[in-house]
Amino acid sequence: MRLLVQIRPAGVTNNGEMIDYIDILGFVAGALTTLALVPEIIKTAKMKETHDLSLLWLGMLGSGTFLWTGYGIAIGSYPIIIANAFSFVTVVILFLLKLKYR
């Protein structure tokens, strides 16, 4: 069984018309995963407790989002750049709260 896949630049239809559906999907996915950390920041700031935040987890997540941002820059993908840059900032905030409320 052979699978035929037509590869074309993201956002370009078969007619060569530009559409933004793929970028919209990327922005929505990025917003949801990035905003998922905001409740944790709010809870940590209110409760002033960080014993349940792992420094290893924060370090790995921060490193990953930093690298994803670099990857997004390299390929010119705004959804990847924006989502991961914002995620990196939220991880840094959590890391700083972890250090403050140790």
N, CA, C and O atoms as a GROMACS GRO file, in nm:
protein
  408
    1MET      N    1   0.084  -0.117   0.000
    1MET     CA    2   0.000   0.000   0.000
    1MET      C    3   0.089   0.124   0.000
    1MET      O    4   0.180   0.136   0.081
    2ARG      N    5   0.061   0.214  -0.090
    2ARG     CA    6   0.142   0.334  -0.103
    2ARG      C    7   0.059   0.455  -0.064
    2ARG      O    8  -0.053   0.472  -0.112
    3LEU      N    9   0.114   0.539   0.021
    3LEU     CA   10   0.046   0.661   0.065
    3LEU      C   11   0.105   0.778  -0.011
    3LEU      O   12   0.226   0.802  -0.007
    4LEU      N   13   0.021   0.851  -0.080
    4LEU     CA   14   0.066   0.968  -0.153
    4LEU      C   15   0.038   1.094  -0.071
    4LEU      O   16  -0.075   1.117  -0.030
    5VAL      N   17   0.140   1.172  -0.049
    5VAL     CA   18   0.126   1.296   0.027
    5VAL      C   19   0.184   1.408  -0.057
    5VAL      O   20   0.297   1.399  -0.105
    6GLN      N   21   0.106   1.512  -0.072
    6GLN     CA   22   0.155   1.629  -0.145
    6GLN      C   23   0.210   1.727  -0.043
    6GLN      O   24   0.139   1.772   0.047
    7ILE      N   25   0.337   1.760  -0.057
    7ILE     CA   26   0.401   1.853   0.034
    7ILE      C   27   0.401   1.991  -0.029
    7ILE      O   28   0.444   2.009  -0.143
    8ARG      N   29   0.353   2.088   0.046
    8ARG     CA   30   0.354   2.227  -0.001
    8ARG      C   31   0.376   2.317   0.120
    8ARG      O   32   0.356   2.273   0.233
    9PRO      N   33   0.417   2.439   0.097
    9PRO     CA   34   0.438   2.530   0.210
    9PRO      C   35   0.311   2.547   0.292
    9PRO      O   36   0.200   2.548   0.238
   10ALA      N   37   0.328   2.560   0.422
   10ALA     CA   38   0.213   2.580   0.511
   10ALA      C   39   0.138   2.706   0.470
   10ALA      O   40   0.198   2.809   0.443
   11GLY      N   41   0.007   2.696   0.467
   11GLY     CA   42  -0.075   2.810   0.435
   11GLY      C   43  -0.098   2.833   0.287
   11GLY      O   44  -0.158   2.933   0.249
   12VAL      N   45  -0.050   2.743   0.201
   12VAL     CA   46  -0.068   2.759   0.058
   12VAL      C   47  -0.159   2.648   0.008
   12VAL      O   48  -0.134   2.530   0.034
   13THR      N   49  -0.265   2.684  -0.064
   13THR     CA   50  -0.357   2.585  -0.119
   13THR      C   51  -0.302   2.531  -0.249
   13THR      O   52  -0.198   2.575  -0.297
   14ASN      N   53  -0.374   2.435  -0.305
   14ASN     CA   54  -0.334   2.380  -0.435
   14ASN      C   55  -0.335   2.488  -0.544
   14ASN      O   56  -0.259   2.478  -0.641
   15ASN      N   57  -0.418   2.589  -0.528
   15ASN     CA   58  -0.428   2.698  -0.626
   15ASN      C   59  -0.319   2.802  -0.605
   15ASN      O   60  -0.307   2.895  -0.685
   16GLY      N   61  -0.240   2.790  -0.501
   16GLY     CA   62  -0.138   2.889  -0.471
   16GLY      C   63  -0.190   3.004  -0.388
   16GLY      O   64  -0.117   3.099  -0.361
   17GLU      N   65  -0.319   2.997  -0.346
   17GLU     CA   66  -0.376   3.102  -0.262
   17GLU      C   67  -0.326   3.088  -0.120
   17GLU      O   68  -0.302   2.976  -0.072
   18MET      N   69  -0.309   3.200  -0.052
   18MET     CA   70  -0.262   3.197   0.087
   18MET      C   71  -0.380   3.181   0.182
   18MET      O   72  -0.480   3.252   0.170
   19ILE      N   73  -0.368   3.090   0.276
   19ILE     CA   74  -0.466   3.077   0.383
   19ILE      C   75  -0.390   3.072   0.515
   19ILE      O   76  -0.271   3.039   0.517
   20ASP      N   77  -0.455   3.105   0.620
   20ASP     CA   78  -0.389   3.111   0.751
   20ASP      C   79  -0.440   3.004   0.847
   20ASP      O   80  -0.414   3.012   0.967
   21TYR      N   81  -0.511   2.903   0.796
   21TYR     CA   82  -0.569   2.804   0.884
   21TYR      C   83  -0.465   2.728   0.965
   21TYR      O   84  -0.487   2.702   1.084
   22ILE      N   85  -0.355   2.695   0.907
   22ILE     CA   86  -0.252   2.620   0.979
   22ILE      C   87  -0.189   2.708   1.086
   22ILE      O   88  -0.166   2.661   1.198
   23ASP      N   89  -0.162   2.835   1.054
   23ASP     CA   90  -0.109   2.925   1.155
   23ASP      C   91  -0.210   2.949   1.266
   23ASP      O   92  -0.173   2.958   1.383
   24ILE      N   93  -0.338   2.960   1.231
   24ILE     CA   94  -0.442   2.979   1.332
   24ILE      C   95  -0.444   2.859   1.426
   24ILE      O   96  -0.452   2.875   1.548
   25LEU      N   97  -0.436   2.739   1.369
   25LEU     CA   98  -0.431   2.618   1.450
   25LEU      C   99  -0.310   2.622   1.543
   25LEU      O  100  -0.321   2.588   1.661
   26GLY      N  101  -0.195   2.662   1.491
   26GLY     CA  102  -0.074   2.672   1.572
   26GLY      C  103  -0.087   2.774   1.684
   26GLY      O  104  -0.044   2.748   1.797
   27PHE      N  105  -0.147   2.889   1.655
   27PHE     CA  106  -0.166   2.991   1.759
   27PHE      C  107  -0.262   2.945   1.867
   27PHE      O  108  -0.238   2.970   1.985
   28VAL      N  109  -0.371   2.877   1.829
   28VAL     CA  110  -0.467   2.828   1.928
   28VAL      C  111  -0.403   2.720   2.015
   28VAL      O  112  -0.417   2.723   2.138
   29ALA      N  113  -0.332   2.626   1.953
   29ALA     CA  114  -0.264   2.521   2.029
   29ALA      C  115  -0.161   2.582   2.123
   29ALA      O  116  -0.151   2.543   2.239
   30GLY      N  117  -0.083   2.677   2.073
   30GLY     CA  118   0.018   2.743   2.154
   30GLY      C  119  -0.042   2.820   2.270
   30GLY      O  120   0.011   2.817   2.381
   31ALA      N  121  -0.153   2.888   2.245
   31ALA     CA  122  -0.219   2.965   2.351
   31ALA      C  123  -0.269   2.873   2.462
   31ALA      O  124  -0.252   2.902   2.580
   32LEU      N  125  -0.330   2.761   2.424
   32LEU     CA  126  -0.383   2.669   2.524
   32LEU      C  127  -0.272   2.608   2.609
   32LEU      O  128  -0.284   2.604   2.731
   33THR      N  129  -0.166   2.560   2.546
   33THR     CA  130  -0.060   2.497   2.624
   33THR      C  131   0.019   2.599   2.705
   33THR      O  132   0.065   2.568   2.815
   34THR      N  133   0.034   2.719   2.652
   34THR     CA  134   0.107   2.823   2.724
   34THR      C  135   0.026   2.873   2.843
   34THR      O  136   0.079   2.888   2.953
   35LEU      N  137  -0.102   2.899   2.822
   35LEU     CA  138  -0.186   2.950   2.929
   35LEU      C  139  -0.210   2.846   3.039
   35LEU      O  140  -0.254   2.882   3.148
   36ALA      N  141  -0.180   2.721   3.012
   36ALA     CA  142  -0.197   2.616   3.112
   36ALA      C  143  -0.107   2.639   3.233
   36ALA      O  144  -0.138   2.590   3.342
   37LEU      N  145   0.002   2.712   3.217
   37LEU     CA  146   0.092   2.739   3.329
   37LEU      C  147   0.048   2.858   3.414
   37LEU      O  148   0.093   2.872   3.528
   38VAL      N  149  -0.039   2.942   3.362
   38VAL     CA  150  -0.080   3.063   3.434
   38VAL      C  151  -0.151   3.030   3.566
   38VAL      O  152  -0.120   3.093   3.667
   39PRO      N  153  -0.245   2.934   3.570
   39PRO     CA  154  -0.306   2.901   3.700
   39PRO      C  155  -0.204   2.855   3.805
   39PRO      O  156  -0.220   2.882   3.924
   40GLU      N  157  -0.100   2.788   3.760
   40GLU     CA  158   0.006   2.744   3.854
   40GLU      C  159   0.081   2.865   3.910
   40GLU      O  160   0.117   2.867   4.028
   41ILE      N  161   0.106   2.963   3.825
   41ILE     CA  162   0.173   3.086   3.871
   41ILE      C  163   0.085   3.156   3.974
   41ILE      O  164   0.134   3.199   4.078
   42ILE      N  165  -0.044   3.170   3.944
   42ILE     CA  166  -0.136   3.238   4.035
   42ILE      C  167  -0.145   3.164   4.168
   42ILE      O  168  -0.138   3.225   4.274
   43LYS      N  169  -0.159   3.032   4.162
   43LYS     CA  170  -0.168   2.950   4.285
   43LYS      C  171  -0.040   2.963   4.367
   43LYS      O  172  -0.046   2.980   4.489
   44THR      N  173   0.074   2.956   4.301
   44THR     CA  174   0.202   2.965   4.372
   44THR      C  175   0.219   3.102   4.436
   44THR      O  176   0.267   3.112   4.549
   45ALA      N  177   0.182   3.207   4.365
   45ALA     CA  178   0.195   3.342   4.419
   45ALA      C  179   0.102   3.364   4.538
   45ALA      O  180   0.141   3.427   4.636
   46LYS      N  181  -0.019   3.311   4.531
   46LYS     CA  182  -0.116   3.327   4.641
   46LYS      C  183  -0.078   3.243   4.763
   46LYS      O  184  -0.080   3.292   4.875
   47MET      N  185  -0.045   3.118   4.740
   47MET     CA  186  -0.018   3.025   4.851
   47MET      C  187   0.122   3.040   4.907
   47MET      O  188   0.148   3.001   5.021
   48LYS      N  189   0.213   3.097   4.829
   48LYS     CA  190   0.353   3.112   4.870
   48LYS      C  191   0.416   2.979   4.909
   48LYS      O  192   0.498   2.972   5.001
   49GLU      N  193   0.376   2.874   4.839
   49GLU     CA  194   0.428   2.740   4.861
   49GLU      C  195   0.475   2.683   4.728
   49GLU      O  196   0.403   2.687   4.629
   50THR      N  197   0.596   2.630   4.727
   50THR     CA  198   0.651   2.576   4.602
   50THR      C  199   0.707   2.436   4.618
   50THR      O  200   0.779   2.387   4.531
   51HIS      N  201   0.675   2.370   4.730
   51HIS     CA  202   0.732   2.237   4.753
   51HIS      C  203   0.689   2.136   4.646
   51HIS      O  204   0.758   2.036   4.624
   52ASP      N  205   0.576   2.162   4.580
   52ASP     CA  206   0.529   2.068   4.477
   52ASP      C  207   0.585   2.100   4.338
   52ASP      O  208   0.551   2.032   4.241
   53LEU      N  209   0.671   2.202   4.326
   53LEU     CA  210   0.734   2.235   4.199
   53LEU      C  211   0.877   2.178   4.198
   53LEU      O  212   0.959   2.213   4.282
   54SER      N  213   0.903   2.092   4.103
   54SER     CA  214   1.035   2.031   4.091
   54SER      C  215   1.129   2.122   4.014
   54SER      O  216   1.096   2.171   3.906
   55LEU      N  217   1.248   2.146   4.071
   55LEU     CA  218   1.348   2.225   3.999
   55LEU      C  219   1.393   2.155   3.870
   55LEU      O  220   1.420   2.220   3.770
   56LEU      N  221   1.400   2.023   3.874
   56LEU     CA  222   1.436   1.948   3.754
   56LEU      C  223   1.332   1.969   3.645
   56LEU      O  224   1.366   1.993   3.529
   57TRP      N  225   1.204   1.959   3.683
   57TRP     CA  226   1.095   1.981   3.588
   57TRP      C  227   1.101   2.122   3.530
   57TRP      O  228   1.089   2.141   3.409
   58LEU      N  229   1.119   2.222   3.616
   58LEU     CA  230   1.128   2.360   3.570
   58LEU      C  231   1.247   2.379   3.476
   58LEU      O  232   1.236   2.447   3.374
   59GLY      N  233   1.361   2.319   3.511
   59GLY     CA  234   1.480   2.330   3.426
   59GLY      C  235   1.461   2.265   3.291
   59GLY      O  236   1.501   2.320   3.188
   60MET      N  237   1.400   2.146   3.292
   60MET     CA  238   1.378   2.075   3.165
   60MET      C  239   1.275   2.149   3.078
   60MET      O  240   1.295   2.164   2.958
   61LEU      N  241   1.167   2.194   3.141
   61LEU     CA  242   1.064   2.266   3.066
   61LEU      C  243   1.118   2.399   3.012
   61LEU      O  244   1.090   2.436   2.898
   62GLY      N  245   1.194   2.470   3.095
   62GLY     CA  246   1.254   2.595   3.052
   62GLY      C  247   1.352   2.575   2.937
   62GLY      O  248   1.351   2.650   2.840
   63SER      N  249   1.435   2.473   2.948
   63SER     CA  250   1.530   2.444   2.841
   63SER      C  251   1.458   2.406   2.712
   63SER      O  252   1.494   2.450   2.603
   64GLY      N  253   1.355   2.324   2.726
   64GLY     CA  254   1.279   2.282   2.609
   64GLY      C  255   1.209   2.398   2.539
   64GLY      O  256   1.214   2.409   2.417
   65THR      N  257   1.145   2.484   2.616
   65THR     CA  258   1.076   2.598   2.554
   65THR      C  259   1.175   2.696   2.493
   65THR      O  260   1.147   2.759   2.391
   66PHE      N  261   1.291   2.710   2.555
   66PHE     CA  262   1.396   2.796   2.498
   66PHE      C  263   1.443   2.741   2.364
   66PHE      O  264   1.456   2.816   2.267
   67LEU      N  265   1.467   2.610   2.360
   67LEU     CA  266   1.511   2.547   2.235
   67LEU      C  267   1.401   2.550   2.128
   67LEU      O  268   1.431   2.572   2.011
   68TRP      N  269   1.276   2.529   2.168
   68TRP     CA  270   1.166   2.538   2.072
   68TRP      C  271   1.156   2.680   2.015
   68TRP      O  272   1.126   2.697   1.897
   69THR      N  273   1.180   2.780   2.098
   69THR     CA  274   1.180   2.918   2.048
   69THR      C  275   1.288   2.936   1.942
   69THR      O  276   1.263   2.996   1.837
   70GLY      N  277   1.406   2.886   1.970
   70GLY     CA  278   1.514   2.892   1.872
   70GLY      C  279   1.481   2.819   1.744
   70GLY      O  280   1.512   2.867   1.635
   71TYR      N  281   1.417   2.704   1.757
   71TYR     CA  282   1.374   2.628   1.640
   71TYR      C  283   1.272   2.707   1.559
   71TYR      O  284   1.280   2.713   1.436
   72GLY      N  285   1.177   2.768   1.628
   72GLY     CA  286   1.076   2.849   1.560
   72GLY      C  287   1.138   2.965   1.485
   72GLY      O  288   1.096   2.998   1.374
   73ILE      N  289   1.240   3.027   1.545
   73ILE     CA  290   1.311   3.136   1.478
   73ILE      C  291   1.381   3.082   1.353
   73ILE      O  292   1.377   3.145   1.247
   74ALA      N  293   1.445   2.968   1.367
   74ALA     CA  294   1.520   2.909   1.255
   74ALA      C  295   1.430   2.878   1.136
   74ALA      O  296   1.472   2.895   1.021
   75ILE      N  297   1.308   2.831   1.161
   75ILE     CA  298   1.219   2.797   1.050
   75ILE      C  299   1.120   2.908   1.018
   75ILE      O  300   1.043   2.897   0.922
   76GLY      N  301   1.121   3.015   1.097
   76GLY     CA  302   1.033   3.129   1.070
   76GLY      C  303   0.887   3.104   1.101
   76GLY      O  304   0.799   3.153   1.030
   77SER      N  305   0.860   3.027   1.206
   77SER     CA  306   0.721   2.995   1.243
   77SER      C  307   0.676   3.079   1.362
   77SER      O  308   0.715   3.055   1.476
   78TYR      N  309   0.593   3.179   1.333
   78TYR     CA  310   0.546   3.268   1.440
   78TYR      C  311   0.469   3.196   1.549
   78TYR      O  312   0.487   3.230   1.666
   79PRO      N  313   0.381   3.099   1.517
   79PRO     CA  314   0.312   3.030   1.627
   79PRO      C  315   0.410   2.961   1.722
   79PRO      O  316   0.391   2.966   1.844
   80ILE      N  317   0.512   2.899   1.670
   80ILE     CA  318   0.610   2.830   1.755
   80ILE      C  319   0.691   2.932   1.835
   80ILE      O  320   0.714   2.913   1.954
   81ILE      N  321   0.733   3.039   1.771
   81ILE     CA  322   0.813   3.142   1.839
   81ILE      C  323   0.735   3.204   1.953
   81ILE      O  324   0.783   3.208   2.066
   82ILE      N  325   0.615   3.253   1.924
   82ILE     CA  326   0.537   3.326   2.024
   82ILE      C  327   0.495   3.237   2.139
   82ILE      O  328   0.511   3.274   2.256
   83ALA      N  329   0.442   3.119   2.109
   83ALA     CA  330   0.396   3.029   2.215
   83ALA      C  331   0.510   2.987   2.307
   83ALA      O  332   0.495   2.988   2.429
   84ASN      N  333   0.623   2.951   2.250
   84ASN     CA  334   0.733   2.902   2.332
   84ASN      C  335   0.809   3.013   2.403
   84ASN      O  336   0.860   2.992   2.513
   85ALA      N  337   0.816   3.131   2.343
   85ALA     CA  338   0.879   3.244   2.413
   85ALA      C  339   0.795   3.280   2.535
   85ALA      O  340   0.849   3.304   2.643
   86PHE      N  341   0.663   3.284   2.519
   86PHE     CA  342   0.576   3.314   2.633
   86PHE      C  343   0.584   3.203   2.737
   86PHE      O  344   0.587   3.230   2.857
   87SER      N  345   0.587   3.078   2.691
   87SER     CA  346   0.601   2.966   2.785
   87SER      C  347   0.731   2.975   2.862
   87SER      O  348   0.734   2.949   2.982
   88PHE      N  349   0.838   3.013   2.794
   88PHE     CA  350   0.967   3.029   2.861
   88PHE      C  351   0.957   3.134   2.972
   88PHE      O  352   1.009   3.114   3.081
   89VAL      N  353   0.890   3.244   2.944
   89VAL     CA  354   0.873   3.349   3.044
   89VAL      C  355   0.793   3.296   3.163
   89VAL      O  356   0.828   3.324   3.278
   90THR      N  357   0.687   3.219   3.138
   90THR     CA  358   0.609   3.166   3.250
   90THR      C  359   0.691   3.068   3.333
   90THR      O  360   0.678   3.064   3.456
   91VAL      N  361   0.775   2.990   3.269
   91VAL     CA  362   0.861   2.897   3.343
   91VAL      C  363   0.962   2.975   3.427
   91VAL      O  364   0.989   2.939   3.542
   92VAL      N  365   1.018   3.081   3.373
   92VAL     CA  366   1.112   3.164   3.448
   92VAL      C  367   1.042   3.224   3.571
   92VAL      O  368   1.100   3.229   3.679
   93ILE      N  369   0.917   3.270   3.553
   93ILE     CA  370   0.841   3.323   3.666
   93ILE      C  371   0.823   3.217   3.774
   93ILE      O  372   0.844   3.244   3.892
   94LEU      N  373   0.784   3.096   3.733
   94LEU     CA  374   0.770   2.986   3.830
   94LEU      C  375   0.902   2.954   3.897
   94LEU      O  376   0.906   2.928   4.017
   95PHE      N  377   1.010   2.956   3.822
   95PHE     CA  378   1.142   2.929   3.878
   95PHE      C  379   1.179   3.035   3.983
   95PHE      O  380   1.230   3.002   4.090
   96LEU      N  381   1.153   3.160   3.952
   96LEU     CA  382   1.181   3.268   4.047
   96LEU      C  383   1.094   3.257   4.172
   96LEU      O  384   1.142   3.283   4.282
   97LEU      N  385   0.968   3.219   4.155
   97LEU     CA  386   0.881   3.197   4.270
   97LEU      C  387   0.931   3.079   4.353
   97LEU      O  388   0.926   3.083   4.476
   98LYS      N  389   0.979   2.976   4.286
   98LYS     CA  390   1.036   2.860   4.358
   98LYS      C  391   1.154   2.903   4.444
   98LYS      O  392   1.166   2.862   4.559
   99LEU      N  393   1.241   2.985   4.389
   99LEU     CA  394   1.355   3.032   4.466
   99LEU      C  395   1.314   3.125   4.580
   99LEU      O  396   1.372   3.122   4.688
  100LYS      N  397   1.214   3.208   4.555
  100LYS     CA  398   1.169   3.305   4.656
  100LYS      C  399   1.102   3.236   4.774
  100LYS      O  400   1.127   3.274   4.889
  101TYR      N  401   1.018   3.138   4.748
  101TYR     CA  402   0.938   3.076   4.855
  101TYR      C  403   0.990   2.939   4.898
  101TYR      O  404   0.912   2.858   4.948
  102ARG      N  405   1.116   2.913   4.881
  102ARG     CA  406   1.176   2.784   4.920
  102ARG      C  407   1.160   2.755   5.066
  102ARG      O  408   1.204   2.650   5.113
   0.00000   0.00000   0.00000
